[in-house]
């Protein structure tokens, strides 16, 4: 092992140990048997903790690897990330408090709880839990893969990809099973601090080191790579304006009902915290411009990369001091660990309450089941990472588009009294089927339109037709109340 690798790995190891310690320290003074405490932070997280938690879910390893890689490969289409997050935050300002009030009033923990309560059908809630797991599992696998790439790269090859995968699994499980959502929020403070500091340093260092300044780098991009700066970019002609608009709109809407986003809403101590977070979050996404620009810079410094996801790290590993590489690696690793932890926690809670723990419905029992599922989900993703990565990578293409089909079930059902269980189920099945067929046949996007949006249109059409033919008469207490109304005071489970 080289001296540089030893320094980088040493710094990285210190931060991984600090991650586990922070997660465990978050348990102090908390009720260990309380499911709401574990899965939702006791519904008591303030503005700062909700901000760092939801920022941690938004700025994942994809922001380090995928954003730079997409920028390197395609150019301008990568800015759909900024577009859809802006839409998602704006919609979340209105939708978040609706979810908070509804879940707080009825003591609900997840989107599957919301579904089961709204339709008075634990079976339907369990079905949604299974479907959501199918679409979330690839995200866990992708975070494991992302951390493996980061660890292997910043160790100068001393740590293999496989070892990186295992480290990712161990560190995440070591704190999330015990500390829950509050532990993720505490770790997010460390993660976000590292992300901000390292990205600012890299943003200044790379243009100066390789181009003599940011202005010179941008001038060279305009002169030598102008096709990367306009839609549809390079490589895929289908990623034009229509794709950009439909994907930004769809993903922005899906972001507001994304299971981990909803966990953030429900963990807040008040609707005001949710609204303040929606106002603050757009400023944080400015950081996305850093890996995007560095991906473009890599076109000149490391052309012809076989793995474009390494674009940003290739710029820094061979030119920056080892201690700074170690810090960057820790930031990248934590950007995998935090979202991965919340994904596993949400899946565990869904299964613990909606499938395995329906009877008896006691919080301690459901919490134990949820923790067990959290471990099993992480282990399953790790095994698939080794044995069958292609299957999950293909499935990841469907993930966001598949979760889009939950919008009518999870959100619109709270506002429309007549939506029936049959209508919601038929619409959900139809939407998922349309998305699967379009993606499987290579028709995503279809004439430039995102397949998930087409599926959602079919979903809504089926839902409306069936619900009007056989309407439900949903009691008022199972519908959403005015988001400005003062919720009834309740005691957390």
Secondary structure by P-SEA (a helix, b strand, c coil): ccaaaaaaaaaaaaaaaaaaaaaaaaacccccccaaaaacccccccaaaaaaaaaaaaaccccccaaaaaaaccccccaaaaaaaaaaaaaaacaaaaaaaaaaaaccccaaaaaaaaaccaaaaaaaaaaaaaaaaaaaaaaaaaaaaaaaaaacccccaaaaaaaaaaaaacccccccaaaaaaaaaaaaaaaaaaaaaaaacccccccccaaaaaaaaaccccccccccccccccccaaaaaaaaaaaaaaaaacaaaaaaaaacccaaaaaaaaaaccccccaaaaaaaaaaaacccccccccccaaaaaaccccccaaaaaaaaaaaaaaaaaaaaaaaaaaaaaaaccccccccccaaaaaaaaaaaaaaaaaaaaaaacccaaaaaaaaaaccccccccccccccccccccccaaaaaaaaaaaaaaaaaaaaacccccccccaaaaaaaaaaaaaaaaaaacccccccccccccccccccccccc
